[in-house]
Amino acid sequence: MRVTRASDTDHRTSRPRASAPRGYARRAYAPRGLFGALAAALAMGASGTAAANTSNGYNLPVGVTSLSEAMYGLHMEVFWICVGIAVVVFGTMIYCLLKFRHSQGAIPDTTMVHSTKVEIIWTIVPVLILVVMAIPAADLILKQEDTRNSELSIRVTGYQWKWQYQYMNAGEGVNFFSTLKQDSNFARQLHSGIEPSSVENYLLDVDHPLVIPSGTKVRLLLTSMDVIHAWWVPDFGAKRSAIPGFVNELWFKVDAGKEGIYRGQCAALCGRDHGFMPVVVDVRTPDDFKKWVEEQKAAMKQAAAQPSAPDAAPAAALAHDGAAPLAAQVQN
């Protein structure tokens, strides 16, 4: 899945920067042979960011939030512990197979049938390893669930097959639906005659993205009106189920300077059009976010003041950049 990051966007033109075809750099510099591939894998794990900062790479994305960075750090810590265990265990096995093979005259020891000391050691050592991994994992889980002191709350409701965003706090009163963008929707139809590869961000773009400010702790209150959905953005390290009759909480804080477009998808099998329910988040600076909120509220007032013609309110709302107010879309 292609994820558009802040670094992929030219903020002067608000257009994605040109990039080489996927895998181009990897083909140009990939080392040859088994040892070259092993060296490349170790270098990738050691560097931590060189080949792990995209969700279509070989590793987890580092992400743009403190939680996603902590998840990546824990993942790499556990990974290297597992590598160490594998080296010790398989190294010992290979050494024993080569050193004490029958062709070298090795004679099996039939007297050692039980060793209490060995059993104690191979019980205590794994327990200690699990404790070392469990402490930072438990700490990270507690941080994920700590939604206190959030600065912006947004209610997210899943529908078959779209999302509804209702802002609270600074964005109080801003409501809208987010659905698959029309060009992707047309291209996905059977016998549409449109080549999907010709559609930019095919199946990963929406008509009205969720807009949030950077450097702000954002809390999402997730629920659903029909079946179980799951709101997921890989670069945020954020994924939580939206369940009918329940309200789940999720929070993230995008680092300042990481403004841009971030994409995700519904991660629950929610029905026929599950694959056509993307999540797009537009991260803006706090000042730009305030301007956007003011524009949405002004559009809502304008729509409310106009005559109740069937197409008047939607046309006025869609004339503004960003999300259209919920009141305008309901009339559609």
Secondary structure, DSSP 8 states (H G I E B T S, - for coil): -----GGGEETTTTEE-----TTHHHHHH---HHHHHHHHHHHHHHHSSTTTSSTTSSS----SBHHHHHHHHHHHHHHHHHHHHHHHHHHHHHHHHHHT-GGGT-----S----HHHHHHHHHHHHHHHHHHHHHHHHHHHHHH--TT-SEEEEEEEETTEEEEEE-GGGTT-EEEE-B-HHHHHHHSTT----GGGSTTTTS-BSS-EEEETTS-EEEEEEESSS-EEEEEGGGTEEEEE-BT--EEEEE-B-TT--EEEEEEE-S--STTGGG-EEEEEEE-HHHHHHHHHHHHHHHHHHHHS---TTHHHHHHHTSSS---HHHHHT-
